[in-house]
Amino acid sequence: MSNANVALPAKLIPVFTPARGTVQYRGAWGGRGSGKSMNFAKMAAIWGVVYPLRILCVREIQASIKESFHAELKAAIESEPWLANAYDVGKDYLRSKVNSTEFLFKGLYANLNGVKSTAKVGLTIVEEAEDVSEDAWLALEATVLREPQAELWALWNPKLEGSPVDLRFRGSPEKPAMYPTALIAEMNYRDNPWFPAGLETLRLAQRATLDPETYSWIWEGAYLKKSKASILGRHWQEGLRFPDDTWLGPYHGLDFGYAQDPTAAVRCWISPDETELYIDREAGKVGLDLDDTAKFLKEHVPGIEKHGIIADSARPESIAHLARAKGPNGLNKADYLPQIEGAVKGKGSVEDGLDHLKTYRIVVHPACKEVQNELLKYSYKVDRLTGEVLPVIVDKFNHYIDALRYSLEKVMKAKGNQIGMLLKRR
């Protein structure tokens, strides 16, 4: 067998020095630009040439092959000519030309039974492991570690201290890691010898504009700490819920945008005890034409046309257009949203809506990334000289949050009426 030289970041050399099968777990965590995914992809491809393996690549949410580890593997293979010659890389598959190695790509959420039925896996790569639930971890490990010398590699950008992947490989002073012998490296941008110049420009810009907590989370691999200026930052968490007939909802909200701002919609539910608000769908697009809005929303928020939708009333003509049962030129009613109506705005309506949102523990589906981004960044103004948080809401990062406020407008009014009735009885 011929030899090949492969360059790795110094921090990953101890991770890959032990021979295959001598440890069960390897991995890396850290911030953006570290190169951890690229280098683990390259090592997986190398192993696939040396050993005939079934390599399973998983993540919590994978709606299509474009959202899988496929692109990272393809780039890693193409970076080494001898690897490129050893693989057949298709749009939705990846196979070795020199042995029986094949890569499989699966999502864990809503497909756990399919993963459980996957047999004879020699290597499993868990991408974006921070998002993987405890139930998924337990099922995955029991499935993929059955074969002799089987390994599991985990890659993640930390977010919450005490997440399932965190407890497995990092632990805490109070609770040691579940797998203390795992070979895990911390990798950040400064550990990447090939850190791109374009990312360095972005990093410097974000260091100058982001609050320190957010910058450290994105670039330094720190746990996400909510800014003191964040309006809803301390009221939400990422998670999965499974609403059934006992839950209230669904409730839908829509905020219009176009040239620079997205048209943004959300779907949410309220738990049976009315303490938890669960956001499980989002849809948004900049430059979305009004005639395409109904179709776009129905594709991304299934069933939205069957329910009431509270929309931004600043655009009454848009609401009227979307609500039409029949359109011009014989357009079918399926092209419209017949139950849409405008929000009732007034003085203090934004503050009242935010106060209502704060009465819930807000849980956001892992796939709703734009909602999560706004929940982190929507904030009060901060005095530039004193650092004091001012009671002034910054009009940014609020399109999905506005949609969320609108969606619960009738709920808030109903609860207000209930409180009013109770006060009258007293």
C-alpha positions in Angstrom: 0.0 0.0 0.0 1.3 3.5 -0.9 1.8 6.2 1.6 0.2 9.7 1.7 1.0 12.7 3.9 -2.0 14.4 5.4 -1.7 17.8 7.2 -3.9 18.3 10.3 -4.2 21.1 12.8 -1.9 20.4 15.8 -4.8 20.0 18.2 -6.2 17.1 16.2 -3.0 15.1 16.0 -3.5 13.5 19.5 -7.2 12.8 18.6 -6.2 10.7 15.6 -2.9 9.2 16.7 -4.5 6.1 18.4 -5.4 3.4 15.9 -8.9 2.7 14.8 -11.0 0.9 17.3 -8.8 1.6 20.3 -11.3 4.2 21.5 -15.0 4.5 21.0 -15.3 8.2 20.9 -13.5 11.1 19.2 -14.6 14.6 18.6 -14.1 18.3 18.7 -16.0 21.4 19.9 -15.5 25.1 19.4 -16.4 28.2 17.5 -16.8 29.2 13.9 -13.9 28.9 11.5 -12.1 26.2 13.4 -11.9 23.7 10.5 -13.1 20.9 12.7 -15.8 19.6 10.3 -13.4 19.8 7.3 -10.7 17.8 9.1 -12.9 15.2 10.6 -14.5 14.8 7.1 -11.0 14.3 5.6 -10.1 11.7 8.2 -13.4 9.8 7.7 -12.7 9.7 3.9 -9.1 8.4 4.6 -10.4 5.7 6.9 -12.9 4.8 4.2 -10.1 4.2 1.7 -8.0 2.1 4.2 -10.9 0.1 5.7 -14.2 -1.1 4.0 -16.7 0.7 6.2 -20.4 1.7 6.4 -20.1 5.3 7.6 -23.2 6.9 9.0 -23.5 10.7 9.1 -26.3 12.0 11.3 -27.7 15.3 12.6 -30.8 16.1 14.5 -32.6 17.8 11.6 -32.0 16.8 8.0 -34.7 17.7 5.5 -32.6 17.0 2.5 -29.1 15.9 1.4 -28.1 19.5 1.1 -28.5 19.8 4.9 -26.2 16.8 5.6 -22.5 16.2 6.0 -22.3 15.4 2.3 -21.0 18.8 1.2 -18.3 18.8 3.9 -17.1 15.3 2.8 -17.2 16.3 -0.9 -15.0 19.3 -0.2 -12.6 17.3 2.0 -12.3 14.6 -0.7 -11.7 17.2 -3.5 -8.9 18.8 -1.4 -6.7 15.8 -1.8 -6.2 14.5 -5.4 -5.6 11.0 -4.3 -8.8 10.9 -2.3 -10.7 12.4 -5.3 -9.5 9.5 -7.4 -10.6 7.0 -4.8 -14.3 8.1 -4.5 -17.4 8.3 -6.6 -19.2 11.4 -5.3 -22.8 11.9 -6.5 -25.5 14.4 -5.6 -27.0 12.2 -2.9 -24.4 9.5 -2.4 -20.7 8.9 -1.7 -18.9 5.6 -2.3 -15.4 4.3 -2.5 -14.0 3.1 -5.8 -11.3 0.9 -4.1 -13.5 -1.1 -1.6 -17.0 -1.4 -0.3 -17.0 1.8 1.8 -20.2 3.8 1.6 -21.5 6.9 3.4 -25.1 7.1 4.7 -26.9 10.4 5.6 -29.8 10.5 8.0 -31.7 12.9 10.3 -32.6 11.8 13.8 -35.7 13.8 14.4 -38.8 12.0 13.2 -36.6 9.2 11.7 -35.2 7.5 14.8 -36.6 4.2 13.9 -34.9 4.4 10.5 -31.6 5.0 12.2 -32.2 2.1 14.6 -32.6 -0.3 11.7 -29.2 0.7 10.2 -26.9 -2.3 10.6 -23.2 -2.9 10.5 -22.0 0.7 11.0 -18.3 1.0 11.5 -18.1 4.7 12.0 -20.8 7.3 13.0 -20.3 11.0 12.6 -22.7 13.2 14.7 -22.7 16.6 13.1 -24.1 19.7 15.0 -24.2 17.4 18.0 -25.3 20.2 20.3 -28.8 19.9 18.8 -29.2 16.1 19.4 -31.7 15.2 22.1 -31.0 12.8 24.9 -33.5 10.2 23.5 -31.7 10.3 20.1 -28.3 9.9 21.8 -29.4 6.8 23.7 -31.0 5.2 20.7 -28.1 6.1 18.4 -25.3 4.8 20.7 -27.2 1.5 21.3 -27.4 1.0 17.5 -24.0 2.1 16.1 -21.6 0.8 18.6 -22.4 -2.9 18.1 -19.8 -3.7 15.5 -16.2 -4.6 16.5 -14.0 -1.5 16.5 -17.0 0.8 15.9 -16.5 4.4 16.7 -18.6 7.5 17.1 -17.3 11.0 16.3 -19.0 14.1 17.6 -18.7 17.7 16.3 -20.4 20.6 17.9 -20.5 24.3 18.6 -21.4 24.6 22.3 -24.5 26.5 23.2 -26.0 25.4 26.5 -24.0 24.1 29.5 -25.4 20.7 30.4 -26.7 19.7 26.9 -26.6 15.9 26.2 -23.4 16.1 24.2 -21.8 18.4 26.8 -22.6 15.9 29.6 -21.1 13.1 27.6 -17.8 14.6 26.6 -17.1 17.7 28.7 -18.9 17.3 32.0 -18.6 19.9 34.7 -16.8 20.3 38.1 -19.9 19.0 39.8 -20.6 16.2 37.3 -17.7 14.4 35.4 -18.1 13.6 31.7 -19.8 10.3 31.0 -17.0 9.2 28.7 -13.7 10.5 30.3 -11.5 8.4 27.9 -13.0 10.0 24.8 -10.5 11.9 22.6 -12.0 15.4 22.4 -10.3 18.6 21.3 -11.3 22.2 21.7 -10.9 23.9 18.3 -11.4 27.6 17.6 -10.4 29.9 14.7 -6.9 30.5 16.0 -6.3 26.7 15.9 -7.0 26.5 12.2 -3.8 27.0 10.2 -5.9 27.5 7.1 -8.4 30.1 8.6 -9.8 31.9 5.5 -9.1 35.6 5.1 -12.8 36.3 4.4 -13.8 34.8 7.7 -11.1 36.9 9.5 -12.7 40.0 8.0 -16.1 38.8 9.3 -14.7 38.0 12.7 -13.1 41.4 13.2 -16.3 43.1 12.1 -18.4 41.0 14.5 -16.0 41.6 17.4 -16.6 45.3 16.9 -20.4 45.1 16.6 -21.6 42.2 18.6 -22.0 42.1 22.4 -19.1 40.2 24.1 -21.3 37.3 25.1 -22.6 36.6 21.5 -19.1 37.1 20.0 -17.5 34.7 22.5 -20.2 32.1 21.7 -19.8 32.4 17.9 -16.0 32.6 17.7 -14.5 31.3 21.0 -16.6 28.2 21.6 -18.1 29.7 24.8 -21.5 28.8 26.2 -24.2 31.1 25.1 -24.9 33.7 27.7 -27.9 35.9 27.1 -27.1 39.6 26.9 -28.5 41.8 29.7 -30.0 44.0 27.0 -31.9 41.1 25.4 -35.6 41.5 25.7 -36.6 37.8 25.5 -33.1 36.2 25.7 -33.7 34.8 29.2 -37.2 33.5 28.4 -36.5 30.8 25.8 -34.7 27.6 25.1 -34.2 25.3 22.2 -36.1 22.0 22.5 -38.6 19.5 21.0 -42.2 19.2 22.0 -44.9 17.0 20.5 -48.3 18.9 20.7 -51.3 16.7 20.7 -55.1 17.4 21.1 -54.6 18.6 24.7 -52.4 21.6 23.5 -54.0 24.9 22.6 -53.5 26.1 19.0 -52.0 26.2 16.5 -51.7 30.0 16.3 -50.2 31.7 13.3 -48.7 35.1 12.8 -47.4 37.0 9.8 -45.2 40.1 9.3 -44.9 41.6 5.9 -41.6 42.5 4.3 -40.1 42.9 0.9 -37.0 44.7 -0.4 -34.7 44.4 2.7 -36.8 42.8 5.4 -38.2 39.3 5.2 -41.9 38.4 5.1 -41.9 36.3 8.2 -44.4 33.8 9.6 -44.5 31.5 12.6 -46.7 28.7 14.0 -46.9 28.2 17.8 -48.8 26.2 20.4 -49.6 26.7 24.1 -49.2 23.8 26.6 -52.2 22.4 28.4 -51.2 24.1 31.6 -50.6 27.4 29.7 -47.1 27.8 31.0 -45.2 26.9 27.8 -45.2 28.4 24.3 -43.8 26.1 21.7 -42.7 27.5 18.2 -42.4 24.6 15.8 -42.5 26.3 12.3 -41.1 29.4 10.7 -41.2 30.7 7.1 -39.4 33.7 5.8 -38.0 35.2 2.7 -36.7 38.6 1.5 -38.2 39.8 -1.7 -41.2 37.5 -1.6 -43.9 38.7 -4.1 -47.4 39.0 -2.7 -48.8 36.7 -5.3 -46.3 34.0 -4.2 -46.8 34.5 -0.5 -49.7 32.0 0.1 -48.0 29.2 -1.8 -44.7 29.8 0.0 -46.3 29.8 3.5 -48.3 26.7 2.8 -45.1 24.9 1.7 -43.2 25.8 4.9 -46.1 25.9 7.4 -48.3 22.9 6.5 -52.0 23.5 7.1 -51.7 27.3 7.7 -54.5 28.0 5.2 -56.9 26.0 7.5 -56.4 28.3 10.5 -56.7 31.9 11.5 -53.7 34.1 10.7 -53.1 37.4 12.4 -51.0 39.7 10.1 -49.4 43.1 10.3 -52.3 45.5 9.8 -50.0 48.2 8.4 -50.5 46.5 5.1 -54.3 46.2 4.8 -54.2 45.9 1.0 -51.9 42.9 1.3 -54.2 41.2 3.8 -57.2 41.9 1.5 -55.3 40.3 -1.4 -54.4 37.2 0.5 -57.9 36.8 2.0 -59.8 36.7 -1.3 -61.7 33.5 -1.9 -61.4 34.0 -5.6 -58.8 35.9 -7.4 -58.7 37.7 -10.8 -58.3 35.7 -14.0 -59.9 32.7 -12.4 -57.3 32.0 -9.7 -58.4 29.3 -7.4 -59.1 29.9 -3.7 -56.2 27.6 -3.0 -53.9 30.4 -3.9 -55.1 32.5 -1.0 -55.3 32.4 2.8 -59.1 33.0 3.5 -58.8 33.2 7.3 -56.2 35.9 7.5 -57.0 39.2 9.3 -55.1 42.3 10.5 -53.7 42.8 14.0 -55.2 45.4 16.2 -52.5 47.9 16.9 -52.4 50.8 19.3 -50.3 52.7 21.8 -48.3 50.3 23.9 -49.3 47.2 21.8 -45.6 46.2 21.3 -44.8 46.4 25.0 -48.0 44.6 26.0 -47.3 41.8 23.5 -43.8 41.3 24.8 -45.0 41.3 28.4 -47.4 38.6 27.4 -44.7 36.5 25.8 -42.6 36.8 29.0 -45.4 35.0 30.9 -44.4 31.8 29.1 -41.4 29.5 29.0 -40.7 29.7 25.3 -39.4 26.6 23.6 -38.2 26.8 20.0 -37.8 23.8 17.6 -34.1 23.3 16.5 -35.1 23.9 12.9 -36.4 27.5 13.6 -33.0 29.2 13.4 -34.3 32.6 12.4 -36.7 32.7 15.4 -33.8 31.8 17.6 -31.6 34.4 16.1 -34.1 37.2 16.8 -34.8 36.0 20.3 -31.1 36.4 21.0 -30.6 39.7 19.3 -33.9 41.6 19.9 -32.9 44.1 22.5 -33.2 47.3 24.4 -30.9 50.2 23.6 -27.7 50.4 25.5 -26.1 53.8 26.4 -22.8 53.8 24.5 -20.9 55.7 27.2 -22.3 54.2 30.4 -23.4 50.8 29.3 -26.8 51.3 31.0 -29.7 49.4 29.5 -32.3 52.0 28.4 -36.1 51.4 28.3 -36.1 51.9 24.5 -36.6 49.0 22.1 -34.2 48.8 19.2 -36.2 48.4 15.9 -34.1 45.5 14.6 -34.3 41.7 14.6 -38.0 41.8 15.2 -39.8 40.3 12.1 -40.4 36.8 13.4 -41.0 38.2 16.9 -43.6 40.6 15.5 -45.3 37.6 13.8 -45.2 35.8 17.1 -46.8 38.7 18.9 -49.6 38.9 16.3 -50.2 35.2 16.5 -51.2 35.5 20.2 -53.1 38.7 20.0 -56.5 37.0 20.6 -55.1 34.8 23.3 -53.7 37.9 25.1 -57.1 39.6 24.8 -59.0 36.6 26.1 -56.7 36.3 29.1 -57.1 40.0 29.7 -60.8 39.6 29.7 -60.5 36.7 32.2 -58.5 38.8 34.5 -60.9 41.7 34.2 -63.9 39.4 35.1 -62.0 38.1 38.1 -61.3 41.7 39.3 -65.0 42.6 38.9 -66.1 39.6 41.0 -63.8 40.8 43.8 
